[in-house]
Amino acid sequence: MNALERVRFWQVAVLLVVIKLGLHVGAYGQYALHRDELLYFNQGEYPGFGNPTVPPFIGWVAFLVKALFGHSVFGVRLLPALLGRMVNYAALAAIVLFSLLSLPLSLPVLSFDRLSAYAAKTEGWVPYPFSRWEDGKKHAISQVFSDMTGWEELVGLVHKAYLQIPEAERKTCTIYAERNYGYAGAVHFYGKKYGLPDAITFLDAYTLWAPDTIPNAPLIYIHYDIAGLDQLFDACSTVGEVENPFFREKGVKVFLCQKPKALLQEVYKQKAAEEKRMYALQSLLK
């Protein structure tokens, strides 16, 4: 649409608005006032901000109508109609403006770097849930978007650990995610191209899917710290840490535990039985 076409478009739009308004104005006097209009007009005798059944400014509008037009059906309907349209258009403009302002924060149209910069510039304009997370703090991007990144980087570290296991032991390797279905789901989804086994975690439905026992073999552990797991292996090392600044799980580590002790299988078996028992109990109570 060129400049001339845009001018013509707005000319037609304004003309249609004027015609519509003219038709309404011309017909205003055909019928008597509605019962609600009678109430509103009488509010002009008692203008204030505490009317219990009508918006507080109705009385002041009615006061102005009476001052300008007296007891006129035409006057009672003209000014409120004009003000109403102005309010409607202003509200529509505000809705459109806010929608455009929040669009990059609610739809993935910007890179995370640009989104972070944009969020900083529009801070104060965009309310929860765009910038405030479950922890109650404000962050550079929304929690929803933060949960949409970092997973491939995490699985890349898991794959790196997997390659450090002797090839003969890889088929019996266990990937264990510490109570986080995001970790386990990422390994299941992104790990297929690496040939990784599915991860185990005791959270939600993953509790039911977890095996009752695991092999006496190397284990890849996903968590922020080793959490005492090194007591069940003779060798544990940190393979890497997710450094993505926009990832909600930033700082989570991948550990490789090898040379398991005999106690490993018994500890896991007891934990699996307890977790499944608690999950079944919780399901019954819901």
Number of C-alpha atoms within 10 A of each C-alpha: 7 6 8 8 10 11 12 11 13 11 11 12 12 12 12 12 11 12 12 12 16 12 11 14 15 11 11 17 15 9 8 11 17 9 9 10 15 12 15 20 23 16 21 20 13 13 17 14 13 11 14 7 6 14 12 15 16 21 24 19 20 25 20 17 22 18 12 13 14 13 12 14 16 19 21 25 17 18 17 15 15 12 12 12 13 12 12 12 12 12 12 12 12 12 12 12 12 13 13 11 16 18 13 16 23 15 9 12 11 13 9 17 12 12 19 17 12 18 22 14 10 11 12 9 10 15 10 10 14 19 21 17 17 8 8 9 8 16 18 20 25 22 20 15 18 20 14 12 17 20 21 15 17 26 24 19 20 25 20 16 21 25 12 11 19 10 9 8 11 17 15 14 21 22 24 22 22 20 17 17 19 14 22 24 18 19 26 18 14 17 20 12 9 15 12 21 17 18 24 26 25 22 19 12 12 18 21 17 14 19 13 14 16 18 13 17 20 24 26 25 27 27 20 16 15 19 10 8 14 17 14 18 20 11 14 21 14 15 18 18 18 21 15 16 15 21 20 20 21 16 16 18 21 30 27 25 25 20 14 20 15 11 12 18 18 12 12 15 14 12 15 21 15 12 16 20 14 13 18 13 11 10 9 8 7 5
